[in-house]
Amino acid sequence: MRRGMLIMLIASIISCAQQQPVPSDHFYRLPDPQSSSVLDTPLVNGMVLVKQFQTDGLHIERAILYTNDEQSIELKQYRYHFWQDSPSRLVRDHLVAYLRDANMAPIVVTDNGSAAEVVVSGKIKQFEQRIWNNDAEAVVALEFRVDRATEVQPILLKDYRTQVAVDGDSMRATVTAFDKALLELFEAFLADAERELNASQ
């Protein structure tokens, strides 16, 4: 009896020793954005403040989200793949870098903007990978709002949504698709902001 228990104990130890190591966590940042439409003249002569994007639910956390049902109703979190920061700050900082590169204003900041001439804010509505029929895409939906300090009502309040195919099976390819999706929305937003800011002068 004792011998049998000893054999079982040894077998259990060997089994534990042969288990695969737990995968390590991976963290991802977005590449530096490059605007395809740099403005010759800034839209705003003073300071632009970009606020942290509002969000709720799973988008508060850093885990990259995905859905693999046809109607994208159920959201899931990757267990070992995370953004380097929460999406609300990640998208804000990406937008700030984009607006600076696009020459929207001489100064684009994320804080200390009490003297800002224009305030840009927004909300994240979708920011996930969609997998269906062996294809994957990055789905991003954002609400943008632009306020001028001298006006009570926003001069722009609009929803933007796009989806970009993931070119490959790696998480790096997924991050690249997210970057392309954001740049597509930023381009559309900047075009609308240019029109509305010029019209409100």
C-alpha positions in Angstrom: 0.0 0.0 0.0 2.8 2.4 1.0 4.6 1.5 -2.2 1.6 2.3 -4.3 1.2 5.7 -2.6 4.8 6.4 -3.1 4.5 5.6 -6.8 1.5 7.9 -7.1 3.4 10.7 -5.3 6.4 10.4 -7.6 4.1 10.4 -10.7 2.4 13.5 -9.5 5.8 15.3 -9.0 6.9 14.3 -12.4 3.7 15.5 -13.9 4.0 18.9 -12.2 7.6 19.2 -13.4 6.6 18.6 -17.0 3.9 21.2 -17.1 4.4 24.1 -19.5 5.4 27.4 -17.9 2.7 30.0 -17.6 2.8 32.5 -20.5 4.2 35.9 -19.7 2.2 39.1 -20.1 2.7 41.2 -23.2 2.2 44.9 -23.4 1.6 47.0 -26.5 1.9 50.7 -27.4 0.7 52.4 -30.6 3.4 53.6 -33.1 3.9 57.4 -33.4 1.1 58.7 -35.6 1.9 60.5 -38.9 -0.7 62.9 -40.3 -1.3 62.6 -44.0 -2.7 66.2 -44.1 -0.4 68.7 -42.3 -2.1 72.1 -42.2 -0.3 75.0 -43.7 -1.8 77.4 -41.2 -2.9 76.3 -37.7 -6.6 76.1 -37.1 -6.2 77.6 -33.7 -3.9 80.5 -32.9 -3.7 79.7 -29.2 -3.7 76.5 -27.1 -5.8 73.4 -27.7 -6.6 71.1 -24.7 -7.3 67.5 -25.3 -9.1 65.8 -22.4 -8.8 62.2 -21.4 -11.5 60.2 -23.3 -14.5 59.1 -21.3 -15.1 55.4 -21.2 -16.7 52.7 -19.0 -17.0 49.0 -18.4 -14.2 46.9 -19.8 -12.6 49.8 -21.7 -11.4 51.1 -18.3 -9.0 48.1 -18.1 -5.8 47.6 -20.1 -6.6 44.1 -21.4 -7.1 44.0 -25.2 -10.7 43.1 -25.9 -12.1 40.8 -28.6 -15.3 39.4 -29.8 -15.9 36.2 -31.8 -19.6 36.1 -32.2 -21.4 37.2 -35.4 -23.2 40.2 -33.8 -20.3 41.3 -31.6 -22.5 41.1 -28.5 -20.2 39.2 -26.2 -16.8 40.8 -25.3 -13.9 38.9 -24.0 -10.5 39.9 -22.6 -7.1 38.4 -23.8 -5.5 36.9 -20.7 -1.9 37.8 -21.6 -2.1 40.8 -24.0 -2.5 44.3 -22.6 -2.3 47.9 -23.8 0.6 49.8 -22.1 -2.0 52.2 -20.7 -5.8 52.4 -20.3 -7.5 53.0 -23.7 -8.9 56.4 -22.5 -5.3 57.7 -22.0 -3.9 55.7 -24.9 -6.3 57.2 -27.4 -6.0 60.7 -26.0 -2.2 60.7 -26.2 -2.3 59.3 -29.7 -4.7 62.1 -30.7 -2.4 64.7 -29.1 0.6 63.4 -31.1 -1.5 63.4 -34.2 -2.8 66.9 -33.8 0.7 68.2 -33.1 2.0 66.6 -36.2 -1.0 67.9 -38.2 -0.2 71.5 -37.0 -3.7 72.1 -35.5 -2.4 74.6 -33.1 1.0 76.0 -31.8 0.4 74.2 -28.5 -1.6 71.0 -27.9 -1.7 69.9 -24.3 -3.4 67.3 -22.1 -3.4 69.3 -18.9 -2.9 72.9 -17.5 -5.2 74.0 -20.3 -7.2 76.6 -18.3 -6.3 79.2 -20.9 -7.1 76.9 -23.9 -8.8 78.5 -26.8 -10.3 75.2 -27.9 -11.1 72.0 -25.9 -11.3 68.6 -27.6 -13.0 65.8 -25.7 -14.5 62.5 -26.5 -15.8 59.0 -25.6 -14.7 55.5 -26.5 -17.7 53.5 -27.7 -15.9 50.5 -29.3 -12.2 49.5 -29.2 -12.0 45.8 -29.8 -10.8 43.1 -32.2 -13.6 41.3 -34.0 -12.9 37.7 -35.2 -15.3 36.0 -37.5 -15.1 33.4 -40.3 -11.3 33.2 -39.8 -10.9 36.9 -40.4 -10.1 39.6 -37.9 -10.5 43.3 -37.8 -10.0 46.2 -35.4 -13.2 48.0 -34.7 -13.0 51.5 -33.3 -15.9 53.9 -32.5 -15.3 57.3 -31.0 -17.4 60.3 -30.1 -15.6 63.6 -30.6 -16.6 67.0 -29.2 -15.0 70.4 -29.8 -15.7 73.4 -27.7 -14.5 77.0 -28.1 -13.9 78.9 -24.9 -16.0 81.9 -26.1 -19.1 79.8 -27.0 -21.6 77.9 -24.9 -22.6 75.2 -27.3 -20.1 72.7 -28.8 -19.1 73.6 -32.3 -18.7 69.9 -33.2 -20.3 66.8 -31.6 -20.1 63.7 -33.8 -19.7 59.9 -33.8 -17.0 58.2 -35.9 -16.7 54.5 -36.5 -14.5 52.3 -38.7 -13.1 48.8 -39.0 -9.7 47.8 -40.4 -8.7 44.3 -41.4 -5.9 42.6 -39.5 -3.2 41.6 -41.9 -1.8 38.5 -40.2 -2.3 36.3 -37.1 -0.1 38.1 -34.6 -1.1 40.5 -31.9 1.4 43.0 -33.5 -0.7 42.9 -36.7 -3.8 43.6 -34.5 -2.1 46.6 -32.9 -1.2 47.9 -36.4 -4.8 47.6 -37.4 -5.9 49.6 -34.4 -3.4 52.3 -35.3 -4.7 52.5 -38.9 -8.3 52.7 -37.6 -7.5 55.5 -35.2 -5.6 57.4 -37.9 -8.6 57.0 -40.2 -10.9 58.5 -37.6 -8.5 61.3 -36.7 -8.3 62.3 -40.3 -12.1 62.5 -40.6 -12.3 64.4 -37.3 -9.7 66.9 -38.2 -11.4 67.6 -41.5 -14.7 68.2 -39.7 -13.0 70.3 -37.0 -11.3 72.5 -39.7 -14.7 73.2 -41.3 -16.5 74.0 -38.1 -13.7 76.0 -36.5 -13.4 78.1 -39.7 -17.2 78.6 -39.8 -17.4 79.7 -36.2 -14.8 82.4 -36.4 
